[in-house]
Amino acid sequence: MSEAAGIILLVLVCLAAVVATAVRLPGTWVIVAAAFVYGWLDGWERISVTWVLVLAGLAAVGELVELILSFLTARRAGATRQAAWGGLIGGFLGMFFLSVPLPLIGTFIGAILGCFAGAAITEIWIHNQIQRGARVGVFSAIGFAVGAAAKVGLALAMAGITTVVVVWPKEGQDVFPAAAPNAEVLIDRQ
């Protein structure tokens, strides 16, 4: 495979990974894997092991931010610790059991519904107050959505920086040569 084809494939995989992150799939980890494979195949000339480790750290931070924002937003709305955990667990289960059959956004909608339901049901069960449970559920779902948006932004940054690092030629390298030296001669003859 040529160097240009490898770069194009890396860019396409990174873009697909950003979309995967938006639909609740592990896209940030796909970016880490793609960078690792590219670095390994390239002999670690353009992507270093250090950069792959930085990407893995960013992917882990993305997972934590997504979870923590949902948890903290629910707690800020007055949720008990159990209801905040109910929202987290509900969001995870909602991806599988409440997803609606809409391409790309169905899983996200299921996760939001599950987050709302998990936090609301737990809070209602503990305090026996429907209004309080609904409020906690709404805030938990909002926190989950904000966390998901932050994770998509992080995936976009990871993909963008990784592909720019790879595509940007090092001194003396020309990844995408302009044209063959004799191309102008062939064009003039026709």
N, CA and C atoms as an extended XYZ file, in Angstrom:
570
Properties=species:S:1:pos:R:3:atomname:S:1:resname:S:1:resid:I:1 pbc="F F F"
N         0.852       -1.169        0.000 N   MET     1
C         0.000        0.000        0.000 CA  MET     1
C         0.900        1.235        0.000 C   MET     1
N         0.565        2.191       -0.809 N   SER     2
C         1.368        3.402       -0.880 CA  SER     2
C         1.141        4.257        0.364 C   SER     2
N         2.069        5.172        0.575 N   GLU     3
C         1.966        6.052        1.733 CA  GLU     3
C         0.723        6.931        1.643 C   GLU     3
N         0.427        7.427        0.456 N   ALA     4
C        -0.758        8.272        0.268 CA  ALA     4
C        -2.038        7.489        0.556 C   ALA     4
N        -2.105        6.239        0.106 N   ALA     5
C        -3.290        5.410        0.362 CA  ALA     5
C        -3.443        5.142        1.856 C   ALA     5
N        -2.340        4.930        2.550 N   GLY     6
C        -2.388        4.721        3.991 CA  GLY     6
C        -2.910        5.945        4.727 C   GLY     6
N        -2.478        7.115        4.295 N   ILE     7
C        -2.936        8.358        4.916 CA  ILE     7
C        -4.421        8.566        4.658 C   ILE     7
N        -4.849        8.339        3.440 N   ILE     8
C        -6.271        8.503        3.102 CA  ILE     8
C        -7.110        7.528        3.921 C   ILE     8
N        -6.649        6.297        4.060 N   LEU     9
C        -7.375        5.301        4.860 CA  LEU     9
C        -7.444        5.734        6.328 C   LEU     9
N        -6.344        6.256        6.857 N   LEU    10
C        -6.344        6.732        8.241 CA  LEU    10
C        -7.344        7.874        8.426 C   LEU    10
N        -7.366        8.803        7.502 N   VAL    11
C        -8.304        9.933        7.588 CA  VAL    11
C        -9.743        9.432        7.558 C   VAL    11
N       -10.042        8.497        6.657 N   LEU    12
C       -11.409        7.960        6.559 CA  LEU    12
C       -11.813        7.205        7.828 C   LEU    12
N       -10.898        6.417        8.375 N   VAL    13
C       -11.198        5.686        9.606 CA  VAL    13
C       -11.440        6.668       10.753 C   VAL    13
N       -10.628        7.720       10.833 N   CYS    14
C       -10.812        8.717       11.895 CA  CYS    14
C       -12.152        9.438       11.757 C   CYS    14
N       -12.540        9.780       10.540 N   LEU    15
C       -13.847       10.419       10.341 CA  LEU    15
C       -14.990        9.483       10.727 C   LEU    15
N       -14.871        8.226       10.339 N   ALA    16
C       -15.897        7.243       10.706 CA  ALA    16
C       -15.945        7.066       12.223 C   ALA    16
N       -14.809        7.151       12.870 N   ALA    17
C       -14.757        7.006       14.324 CA  ALA    17
C       -15.451        8.170       15.031 C   ALA    17
N       -15.333        9.369       14.468 N   VAL    18
C       -16.035       10.521       15.049 CA  VAL    18
C       -17.543       10.300       14.954 C   VAL    18
N       -18.007        9.827       13.804 N   VAL    19
C       -19.436        9.531       13.644 CA  VAL    19
C       -19.845        8.419       14.613 C   VAL    19
N       -19.005        7.407       14.767 N   ALA    20
C       -19.306        6.314       15.692 CA  ALA    20
C       -19.431        6.828       17.122 C   ALA    20
N       -18.578        7.771       17.492 N   THR    21
C       -18.660        8.352       18.834 CA  THR    21
C       -19.992        9.064       19.020 C   THR    21
N       -20.453        9.739       17.988 N   ALA    22
C       -21.721       10.467       18.070 CA  ALA    22
C       -22.916        9.532       18.249 C   ALA    22
N       -22.798        8.303       17.778 N   VAL    23
C       -23.917        7.355       17.904 CA  VAL    23
C       -23.674        6.334       19.010 C   VAL    23
N       -22.825        6.713       19.967 N   ARG    24
C       -22.622        5.949       21.185 CA  ARG    24
C       -21.781        4.692       21.003 C   ARG    24
N       -20.961        4.650       19.982 N   LEU    25
C       -20.030        3.543       19.802 CA  LEU    25
C       -18.637        4.015       20.243 C   LEU    25
N       -17.709        3.128       20.494 N   PRO    26
C       -16.390        3.512       21.023 CA  PRO    26
C       -15.453        4.104       19.971 C   PRO    26
N       -15.870        5.200       19.367 N   GLY    27
C       -15.091        5.822       18.296 CA  GLY    27
C       -13.742        6.349       18.737 C   GLY    27
N       -13.651        6.867       19.968 N   THR    28
C       -12.355        7.377       20.425 CA  THR    28
C       -11.328        6.257       20.494 C   THR    28
N       -11.786        5.080       20.862 N   TRP    29
C       -10.869        3.934       20.928 CA  TRP    29
C       -10.509        3.431       19.530 C   TRP    29
N       -11.399        3.625       18.570 N   VAL    30
C       -11.079        3.283       17.175 CA  VAL    30
C        -9.967        4.200       16.669 C   VAL    30
N       -10.011        5.476       17.051 N   ILE    31
C        -8.951        6.413       16.658 CA  ILE    31
C        -7.619        5.966       17.247 C   ILE    31
N        -7.627        5.556       18.516 N   VAL    32
C        -6.402        5.058       19.150 CA  VAL    32
C        -5.870        3.839       18.390 C   VAL    32
N        -6.760        2.906       18.069 N   ALA    33
C        -6.342        1.693       17.355 CA  ALA    33
C        -5.816        2.034       15.962 C   ALA    33
N        -6.487        2.943       15.256 N   ALA    34
C        -6.045        3.327       13.907 CA  ALA    34
C        -4.673        3.984       13.958 C   ALA    34
N        -4.461        4.849       14.949 N   ALA    35
C        -3.153        5.496       15.088 CA  ALA    35
C        -2.073        4.469       15.406 C   ALA    35
N        -2.395        3.507       16.255 N   PHE    36
C        -1.435        2.457       16.586 CA  PHE    36
C        -1.059        1.647       15.345 C   PHE    36
N        -2.070        1.224       14.603 N   VAL    37
C        -1.805        0.410       13.406 CA  VAL    37
C        -1.001        1.204       12.379 C   VAL    37
N        -1.386        2.468       12.171 N   TYR    38
C        -0.640        3.292       11.207 CA  TYR    38
C         0.804        3.468       11.667 C   TYR    38
N         0.987        3.777       12.943 N   GLY    39
C         2.344        3.957       13.456 CA  GLY    39
C         3.178        2.706       13.328 C   GLY    39
N         2.577        1.585       13.662 N   TRP    40
C         3.303        0.324       13.588 CA  TRP    40
C         3.693       -0.001       12.148 C   TRP    40
N         2.738        0.152       11.203 N   LEU    41
C         3.031       -0.143        9.797 CA  LEU    41
C         4.038        0.832        9.204 C   LEU    41
N         4.054        2.064        9.718 N   ASP    42
C         4.951        3.106        9.211 CA  ASP    42
C         6.306        3.081        9.917 C   ASP    42
N         6.497        2.161       10.822 N   GLY    43
C         7.754        2.097       11.548 CA  GLY    43
C         7.893        3.217       12.570 C   GLY    43
N         6.776        3.757       13.032 N   TRP    44
C         6.708        4.816       14.036 CA  TRP    44
C         7.407        6.092       13.583 C   TRP    44
N         7.451        6.325       12.256 N   GLU    45
C         8.086        7.546       11.738 CA  GLU    45
C         7.191        8.765       11.889 C   GLU    45
N         5.925        8.645       11.588 N   ARG    46
C         5.017        9.787       11.649 CA  ARG    46
C         4.211        9.823       12.943 C   ARG    46
N         3.757        8.684       13.394 N   ILE    47
C         3.010        8.590       14.657 CA  ILE    47
C         3.877        7.796       15.618 C   ILE    47
N         4.183        8.393       16.764 N   SER    48
C         5.036        7.730       17.748 CA  SER    48
C         4.193        6.945       18.750 C   SER    48
N         4.858        6.075       19.475 N   VAL    49
C         4.194        5.331       20.542 CA  VAL    49
C         3.683        6.316       21.587 C   VAL    49
N         4.443        7.377       21.830 N   THR    50
C         4.022        8.399       22.790 CA  THR    50
C         2.694        9.018       22.373 C   THR    50
N         2.535        9.315       21.084 N   TRP    51
C         1.278        9.912       20.623 CA  TRP    51
C         0.112        8.938       20.784 C   TRP    51
N         0.361        7.660       20.537 N   VAL    52
C        -0.692        6.660       20.722 CA  VAL    52
C        -1.094        6.601       22.200 C   VAL    52
N        -0.122        6.684       23.092 N   LEU    53
C        -0.431        6.690       24.528 CA  LEU    53
C        -1.195        7.952       24.930 C   LEU    53
N        -0.847        9.093       24.337 N   VAL    54
C        -1.588       10.333       24.596 CA  VAL    54
C        -3.032       10.176       24.125 C   VAL    54
N        -3.215        9.604       22.941 N   LEU    55
C        -4.569        9.364       22.437 CA  LEU    55
C        -5.359        8.440       23.362 C   LEU    55
N        -4.710        7.395       23.868 N   ALA    56
C        -5.389        6.473       24.789 CA  ALA    56
C        -5.795        7.211       26.067 C   ALA    56
N        -4.924        8.086       26.545 N   GLY    57
C        -5.265        8.885       27.722 CA  GLY    57
C        -6.440        9.810       27.456 C   GLY    57
N        -6.457       10.433       26.278 N   LEU    58
C        -7.574       11.314       25.912 CA  LEU    58
C        -8.877       10.527       25.789 C   LEU    58
N        -8.805        9.329       25.231 N   ALA    59
C       -10.005        8.494       25.108 CA  ALA    59
C       -10.549        8.134       26.485 C   ALA    59
N        -9.655        7.812       27.416 N   ALA    60
C       -10.083        7.498       28.780 CA  ALA    60
C       -10.709        8.726       29.448 C   ALA    60
N       -10.105        9.897       29.229 N   VAL    61
C       -10.661       11.141       29.775 CA  VAL    61
C       -12.051       11.391       29.188 C   VAL    61
N       -12.226       11.125       27.902 N   GLY    62
C       -13.535       11.291       27.272 CA  GLY    62
C       -14.598       10.431       27.920 C   GLY    62
N       -14.247        9.195       28.238 N   GLU    63
C       -15.192        8.302       28.906 CA  GLU    63
C       -15.568        8.856       30.283 C   GLU    63
N       -14.565        9.309       31.019 N   LEU    64
C       -14.814        9.846       32.356 CA  LEU    64
C       -15.651       11.120       32.320 C   LEU    64
N       -15.324       12.019       31.392 N   VAL    65
C       -16.077       13.275       31.291 CA  VAL    65
C       -17.537       12.995       30.998 C   VAL    65
N       -17.787       12.076       30.099 N   GLU    66
C       -19.163       11.743       29.737 CA  GLU    66
C       -19.945       11.234       30.956 C   GLU    66
N       -19.331       10.357       31.718 N   LEU    67
C       -20.004        9.801       32.887 CA  LEU    67
C       -20.134       10.827       34.015 C   LEU    67
N       -19.074       11.553       34.261 N   ILE    68
C       -19.075       12.504       35.377 CA  ILE    68
C       -20.059       13.642       35.150 C   ILE    68
N       -20.170       14.137       33.919 N   LEU    69
C       -21.110       15.234       33.669 CA  LEU    69
C       -22.552       14.813       33.943 C   LEU    69
N       -22.910       13.620       33.563 N   SER    70
C       -24.257       13.134       33.830 CA  SER    70
C       -24.479       13.001       35.328 C   SER    70
N       -23.524       12.402       36.003 N   PHE    71
C       -23.626       12.188       37.444 CA  PHE    71
C       -23.716       13.520       38.191 C   PHE    71
N       -22.811       14.461       37.867 N   LEU    72
C       -22.780       15.743       38.577 CA  LEU    72
C       -24.004       16.604       38.291 C   LEU    72
N       -24.492       16.559       37.063 N   THR    73
C       -25.679       17.340       36.730 CA  THR    73
C       -26.892       16.823       37.495 C   THR    73
N       -27.010       15.519       37.598 N   ALA    74
C       -28.118       14.945       38.371 CA  ALA    74
C       -27.995       15.317       39.842 C   ALA    74
N       -26.778       15.237       40.374 N   ARG    75
C       -26.564       15.589       41.776 CA  ARG    75
C       -26.860       17.072       42.021 C   ARG    75
N       -26.524       17.908       41.056 N   ARG    76
C       -26.784       19.358       41.167 CA  ARG    76
C       -28.281       19.640       41.223 C   ARG    76
N       -29.055       18.784       40.571 N   ALA    77
C       -30.514       18.946       40.577 CA  ALA    77
C       -31.147       18.391       41.848 C   ALA    77
N       -30.319       17.891       42.752 N   GLY    78
C       -30.845       17.380       44.009 CA  GLY    78
C       -31.018       15.878       44.050 C   GLY    78
N       -30.460       15.182       43.106 N   ALA    79
C       -30.595       13.725       43.063 CA  ALA    79
C       -29.811       13.086       44.194 C   ALA    79
N       -30.345       12.010       44.685 N   THR    80
C       -29.586       11.210       45.632 CA  THR    80
C       -28.467       10.508       44.860 C   THR    80
N       -27.501       10.010       45.585 N   ARG    81
C       -26.396        9.294       44.935 CA  ARG    81
C       -26.928        8.085       44.173 C   ARG    81
N       -27.931        7.420       44.740 N   GLN    82
C       -28.506        6.246       44.079 CA  GLN    82
C       -29.185        6.640       42.766 C   GLN    82
N       -29.866        7.785       42.749 N   ALA    83
C       -30.534        8.230       41.525 CA  ALA    83
C       -29.512        8.631       40.464 C   ALA    83
N       -28.414        9.254       40.883 N   ALA    84
C       -27.362        9.607       39.920 CA  ALA    84
C       -26.784        8.343       39.295 C   ALA    84
N       -26.546        7.326       40.114 N   TRP    85
C       -26.073        6.054       39.576 CA  TRP    85
C       -27.152        5.392       38.721 C   TRP    85
N       -28.408        5.553       39.122 N   GLY    86
C       -29.510        5.026       38.315 CA  GLY    86
C       -29.534        5.642       36.927 C   GLY    86
N       -29.233        6.936       36.866 N   GLY    87
C       -29.160        7.602       35.564 CA  GLY    87
C       -28.034        7.058       34.702 C   GLY    87
N       -26.872        6.827       35.309 N   LEU    88
C       -25.740        6.271       34.556 CA  LEU    88
C       -26.052        4.868       34.040 C   LEU    88
N       -26.564        4.052       34.917 N   ILE    89
C       -26.895        2.675       34.525 CA  ILE    89
C       -28.038        2.667       33.511 C   ILE    89
N       -29.036        3.527       33.736 N   GLY    90
C       -30.153        3.624       32.794 CA  GLY    90
C       -29.701        4.070       31.411 C   GLY    90
N       -28.753        5.025       31.360 N   GLY    91
C       -28.229        5.468       30.065 CA  GLY    91
C       -27.546        4.343       29.310 C   GLY    91
N       -26.778        3.557       30.036 N   PHE    92
C       -26.098        2.426       29.410 CA  PHE    92
C       -27.095        1.382       28.920 C   PHE    92
N       -28.053        1.037       29.764 N   LEU    93
C       -29.056        0.041       29.370 CA  LEU    93
C       -29.972        0.571       28.260 C   LEU    93
N       -30.249        1.874       28.294 N   GLY    94
C       -31.100        2.479       27.271 CA  GLY    94
C       -30.531        2.367       25.873 C   GLY    94
N       -29.185        2.367       25.773 N   MET    95
C       -28.559        2.209       24.453 CA  MET    95
C       -28.964        0.900       23.802 C   MET    95
N       -29.179       -0.120       24.628 N   PHE    96
C       -29.494       -1.438       24.104 CA  PHE    96
C       -30.992       -1.722       24.026 C   PHE    96
N       -31.720       -1.277       25.039 N   PHE    97
C       -33.117       -1.689       25.142 CA  PHE    97
C       -34.129       -0.610       24.762 C   PHE    97
N       -33.721        0.643       24.704 N   LEU    98
C       -34.659        1.719       24.375 CA  LEU    98
C       -34.321        2.433       23.071 C   LEU    98
N       -33.328        1.940       22.354 N   SER    99
C       -32.948        2.581       21.098 CA  SER    99
C       -34.109        2.549       20.117 C   SER    99
N       -34.303        3.657       19.451 N   VAL   100
C       -35.360        3.736       18.443 CA  VAL   100
C       -34.748        3.438       17.080 C   VAL   100
N       -35.535        2.900       16.157 N   PRO   101
C       -34.973        2.506       14.858 CA  PRO   101
C       -34.741        3.692       13.917 C   PRO   101
N       -33.875        4.594       14.322 N   LEU   102
C       -33.474        5.717       13.472 CA  LEU   102
C       -31.979        5.602       13.218 C   LEU   102
N       -31.572        5.641       11.971 N   PRO   103
C       -30.146        5.532       11.683 CA  PRO   103
C       -29.360        6.652       12.369 C   PRO   103
N       -28.244        6.297       12.899 N   LEU   104
C       -27.269        7.171       13.535 CA  LEU   104
C       -27.694        7.746       14.879 C   LEU   104
N       -28.931        8.170       15.066 N   ILE   105
C       -29.299        8.810       16.331 CA  ILE   105
C       -30.165        7.934       17.231 C   ILE   105
N       -30.567        6.781       16.772 N   GLY   106
C       -31.440        5.913       17.555 CA  GLY   106
C       -30.830        5.475       18.877 C   GLY   106
N       -29.556        5.121       18.865 N   THR   107
C       -28.879        4.687       20.079 CA  THR   107
C       -28.736        5.847       21.056 C   THR   107
N       -28.448        7.027       20.536 N   PHE   108
C       -28.317        8.214       21.391 CA  PHE   108
C       -29.650        8.524       22.071 C   PHE   108
N       -30.734        8.451       21.310 N   ILE   109
C       -32.063        8.698       21.887 CA  ILE   109
C       -32.363        7.652       22.967 C   ILE   109
N       -32.034        6.400       22.701 N   GLY   110
C       -32.234        5.347       23.696 CA  GLY   110
C       -31.438        5.597       24.963 C   GLY   110
N       -30.207        6.073       24.809 N   ALA   111
C       -29.377        6.369       25.974 CA  ALA   111
C       -29.956        7.521       26.789 C   ALA   111
N       -30.440        8.553       26.113 N   ILE   112
C       -31.043        9.699       26.808 CA  ILE   112
C       -32.297        9.249       27.560 C   ILE   112
N       -33.151        8.472       26.885 N   LEU   113
C       -34.369        7.965       27.531 CA  LEU   113
C       -34.028        7.083       28.738 C   LEU   113
N       -33.036        6.237       28.580 N   GLY   114
C       -32.624        5.369       29.677 CA  GLY   114
C       -32.045        6.145       30.844 C   GLY   114
N       -31.276        7.174       30.534 N   CYS   115
C       -30.701        8.020       31.574 CA  CYS   115
C       -31.817        8.708       32.362 C   CYS   115
N       -32.775        9.279       31.639 N   PHE   116
C       -33.916        9.926       32.283 CA  PHE   116
C       -34.677        8.926       33.153 C   PHE   116
N       -35.011        7.785       32.569 N   ALA   117
C       -35.815        6.788       33.285 CA  ALA   117
C       -35.083        6.245       34.510 C   ALA   117
N       -33.801        5.945       34.361 N   GLY   118
C       -33.046        5.392       35.484 CA  GLY   118
C       -32.982        6.343       36.667 C   GLY   118
N       -32.690        7.615       36.380 N   ALA   119
C       -32.598        8.603       37.467 CA  ALA   119
C       -33.973        8.889       38.055 C   ALA   119
N       -34.979        9.072       37.204 N   ALA   120
C       -36.320        9.426       37.685 CA  ALA   120
C       -36.930        8.301       38.512 C   ALA   120
N       -36.856        7.083       38.012 N   ILE   121
C       -37.456        5.951       38.728 CA  ILE   121
C       -36.770        5.747       40.079 C   ILE   121
N       -35.457        5.852       40.102 N   THR   122
C       -34.739        5.667       41.366 CA  THR   122
C       -35.100        6.761       42.361 C   THR   122
N       -35.155        8.001       41.889 N   GLU   123
C       -35.483        9.114       42.787 CA  GLU   123
C       -36.930        9.002       43.287 C   GLU   123
N       -37.842        8.633       42.424 N   ILE   124
C       -39.248        8.454       42.839 CA  ILE   124
C       -39.346        7.310       43.842 C   ILE   124
N       -38.623        6.255       43.620 N   TRP   125
C       -38.640        5.096       44.511 CA  TRP   125
C       -38.136        5.478       45.908 C   TRP   125
N       -37.082        6.313       45.966 N   ILE   126
C       -36.498        6.696       47.253 CA  ILE   126
C       -37.365        7.715       47.995 C   ILE   126
N       -37.838        8.767       47.282 N   HIS   127
C       -38.553        9.865       47.944 CA  HIS   127
C       -40.061        9.851       47.729 C   HIS   127
N       -40.539        9.003       46.841 N   ASN   128
C       -41.969        8.911       46.560 CA  ASN   128
C       -42.563       10.260       46.132 C   ASN   128
N       -41.776       11.010       45.316 N   GLN   129
C       -42.222       12.305       44.799 CA  GLN   129
C       -42.005       12.317       43.284 C   GLN   129
N       -43.093       12.294       42.547 N   ILE   130
C       -43.005       12.223       41.083 CA  ILE   130
C       -42.351       13.469       40.503 C   ILE   130
N       -42.724       14.641       41.000 N   GLN   131
C       -42.166       15.877       40.468 CA  GLN   131
C       -40.650       15.939       40.674 C   GLN   131
N       -40.189       15.569       41.852 N   ARG   132
C       -38.755       15.554       42.128 CA  ARG   132
C       -38.050       14.538       41.225 C   ARG   132
N       -38.646       13.378       41.071 N   GLY   133
C       -38.058       12.346       40.216 CA  GLY   133
C       -37.956       12.795       38.765 C   GLY   133
N       -39.008       13.470       38.279 N   ALA   134
C       -38.984       13.964       36.899 CA  ALA   134
C       -37.891       15.018       36.724 C   ALA   134
N       -37.744       15.905       37.697 N   ARG   135
C       -36.712       16.952       37.622 CA  ARG   135
C       -35.317       16.333       37.587 C   ARG   135
N       -35.082       15.391       38.461 N   VAL   136
C       -33.787       14.709       38.505 CA  VAL   136
C       -33.537       13.968       37.193 C   VAL   136
N       -34.562       13.315       36.660 N   GLY   137
C       -34.419       12.607       35.390 CA  GLY   137
C       -34.066       13.535       34.240 C   GLY   137
N       -34.722       14.690       34.183 N   VAL   138
C       -34.434       15.661       33.123 CA  VAL   138
C       -32.994       16.160       33.231 C   VAL   138
N       -32.573       16.524       34.433 N   PHE   139
C       -31.201       17.028       34.596 CA  PHE   139
C       -30.165       15.950       34.311 C   PHE   139
N       -30.462       14.732       34.682 N   SER   140
C       -29.549       13.634       34.389 CA  SER   140
C       -29.413       13.438       32.875 C   SER   140
N       -30.528       13.509       32.154 N   ALA   141
C       -30.507       13.362       30.697 CA  ALA   141
C       -29.755       14.519       30.042 C   ALA   141
N       -29.950       15.739       30.567 N   ILE   142
C       -29.221       16.896       30.025 CA  ILE   142
C       -27.724       16.727       30.244 C   ILE   142
N       -27.349       16.310       31.430 N   GLY   143
C       -25.939       16.071       31.710 CA  GLY   143
C       -25.344       15.009       30.811 C   GLY   143
N       -26.117       13.973       30.556 N   PHE   144
C       -25.667       12.910       29.662 CA  PHE   144
C       -25.456       13.449       28.246 C   PHE   144
N       -26.386       14.279       27.774 N   ALA   145
C       -26.263       14.848       26.425 CA  ALA   145
C       -25.054       15.776       26.331 C   ALA   145
N       -24.833       16.590       27.355 N   VAL   146
C       -23.673       17.487       27.354 CA  VAL   146
C       -22.380       16.671       27.382 C   VAL   146
N       -22.354       15.619       28.188 N   GLY   147
C       -21.183       14.753       28.230 CA  GLY   147
C       -20.921       14.072       26.902 C   GLY   147
N       -21.983       13.637       26.241 N   ALA   148
C       -21.835       13.001       24.925 CA  ALA   148
C       -21.307       13.997       23.900 C   ALA   148
N       -21.800       15.232       23.955 N   ALA   149
C       -21.319       16.273       23.031 CA  ALA   149
C       -19.839       16.567       23.286 C   ALA   149
N       -19.451       16.616       24.546 N   ALA   150
C       -18.041       16.844       24.873 CA  ALA   150
C       -17.166       15.716       24.344 C   ALA   150
N       -17.667       14.500       24.434 N   LYS   151
C       -16.903       13.350       23.942 CA  LYS   151
C       -16.776       13.382       22.419 C   LYS   151
N       -17.820       13.801       21.734 N   VAL   152
C       -17.740       13.927       20.269 CA  VAL   152
C       -16.724       15.003       19.897 C   VAL   152
N       -16.744       16.121       20.628 N   GLY   153
C       -15.752       17.171       20.379 CA  GLY   153
C       -14.335       16.672       20.603 C   GLY   153
N       -14.140       15.891       21.645 N   LEU   154
C       -12.825       15.313       21.911 CA  LEU   154
C       -12.418       14.356       20.797 C   LEU   154
N       -13.353       13.535       20.333 N   ALA   155
C       -13.051       12.604       19.231 CA  ALA   155
C       -12.672       13.369       17.970 C   ALA   155
N       -13.367       14.457       17.711 N   LEU   156
C       -13.050       15.278       16.541 CA  LEU   156
C       -11.645       15.872       16.661 C   LEU   156
N       -11.298       16.351       17.849 N   ALA   157
C        -9.955       16.897       18.063 CA  ALA   157
C        -8.891       15.808       17.915 C   ALA   157
N        -9.154       14.628       18.486 N   MET   158
C        -8.200       13.522       18.374 CA  MET   158
C        -7.977       13.139       16.915 C   MET   158
N        -9.074       13.032       16.166 N   ALA   159
C        -8.973       12.654       14.750 CA  ALA   159
C        -8.269       13.733       13.949 C   ALA   159
N        -8.633       14.979       14.200 N   GLY   160
C        -8.034       16.081       13.446 CA  GLY   160
C        -6.547       16.202       13.682 C   GLY   160
N        -6.141       16.182       14.936 N   ILE   161
C        -4.717       16.324       15.243 CA  ILE   161
C        -3.934       15.129       14.726 C   ILE   161
N        -4.477       13.934       14.886 N   THR   162
C        -3.779       12.735       14.415 CA  THR   162
C        -3.573       12.777       12.910 C   THR   162
N        -4.608       13.138       12.171 N   THR   163
C        -4.457       13.146       10.708 CA  THR   163
C        -3.565       14.294       10.248 C   THR   163
N        -3.612       15.429       10.931 N   VAL   164
C        -2.725       16.535       10.548 CA  VAL   164
C        -1.274       16.161       10.824 C   VAL   164
N        -1.021       15.516       11.963 N   VAL   165
C         0.338       15.084       12.284 CA  VAL   165
C         0.858       14.130       11.221 C   VAL   165
N        -0.002       13.243       10.755 N   VAL   166
C         0.424       12.255        9.758 CA  VAL   166
C         0.565       12.878        8.386 C   VAL   166
N        -0.380       13.697        8.003 N   VAL   167
C        -0.375       14.249        6.656 CA  VAL   167
C         0.716       15.309        6.491 C   VAL   167
N         0.979       16.061        7.540 N   TRP   168
C         1.979       17.118        7.443 CA  TRP   168
C         3.329       16.501        7.142 C   TRP   168
N         3.892       16.784        5.969 N   PRO   169
C         5.154       16.131        5.605 CA  PRO   169
C         6.317       16.633        6.450 C   PRO   169
N         7.182       15.711        6.771 N   LYS   170
C         8.403       16.079        7.477 CA  LYS   170
C         9.342       16.722        6.478 C   LYS   170
N        10.346       17.374        6.966 N   GLU   171
C        11.275       18.078        6.084 CA  GLU   171
C        11.869       17.122        5.053 C   GLU   171
N        11.761       17.502        3.796 N   GLY   172
C        12.305       16.703        2.709 CA  GLY   172
C        11.371       15.622        2.192 C   GLY   172
N        10.193       15.474        2.782 N   GLN   173
C         9.249       14.456        2.326 CA  GLN   173
C         8.154       15.114        1.506 C   GLN   173
N         7.686       14.384        0.512 N   ASP   174
C         6.559       14.848       -0.283 CA  ASP   174
C         5.595       13.676       -0.404 C   ASP   174
N         4.560       13.683        0.422 N   VAL   175
C         3.630       12.562        0.466 CA  VAL   175
C         2.773       12.498       -0.786 C   VAL   175
N         2.278       13.631       -1.219 N   PHE   176
C         1.426       13.702       -2.404 CA  PHE   176
C         2.179       14.453       -3.502 C   PHE   176
N         2.998       13.765       -4.305 N   PRO   177
C         3.745       14.457       -5.360 CA  PRO   177
C         2.786       15.098       -6.360 C   PRO   177
N         3.182       16.261       -6.870 N   ALA   178
C         2.321       17.041       -7.767 CA  ALA   178
C         1.978       16.259       -9.035 C   ALA   178
N         2.954       15.892       -9.796 N   ALA   179
C         2.717       15.145      -11.038 CA  ALA   179
C         4.020       14.470      -11.445 C   ALA   179
N         3.890       13.524      -12.312 N   ALA   180
C         5.083       12.872      -12.827 CA  ALA   180
C         5.890       13.891      -13.619 C   ALA   180
N         7.219       13.784      -13.624 N   PRO   181
C         8.042       14.795      -14.291 CA  PRO   181
C         7.735       14.948      -15.777 C   PRO   181
N         7.307       13.899      -16.443 N   ASN   182
C         7.062       13.969      -17.875 CA  ASN   182
C         5.592       14.245      -18.208 C   ASN   182
N         4.779       14.542      -17.235 N   ALA   183
C         3.353       14.747      -17.484 CA  ALA   183
C         3.114       15.952      -18.391 C   ALA   183
N         3.869       17.026      -18.209 N   GLU   184
C         3.673       18.220      -19.038 CA  GLU   184
C         4.031       17.937      -20.491 C   GLU   184
N         5.051       17.141      -20.694 N   VAL   185
C         5.460       16.795      -22.057 CA  VAL   185
C         4.338       16.023      -22.730 C   VAL   185
N         3.718       15.085      -22.048 N   LEU   186
C         2.635       14.303      -22.618 CA  LEU   186
C         1.422       15.180      -22.934 C   LEU   186
N         1.135       16.127      -22.094 N   ILE   187
C        -0.008       17.008      -22.327 CA  ILE   187
C         0.243       17.906      -23.543 C   ILE   187
N         1.481       18.413      -23.687 N   ASP   188
C         1.804       19.295      -24.810 CA  ASP   188
C         1.724       18.558      -26.148 C   ASP   188
N         2.015       17.292      -26.203 N   ARG   189
C         1.996       16.533      -27.450 CA  ARG   189
C         0.585       16.310      -27.963 C   ARG   189
N        -0.409       16.335      -27.088 N   GLN   190
C        -1.775       16.015      -27.513 CA  GLN   190
C        -2.474       17.165      -28.065 C   GLN   190
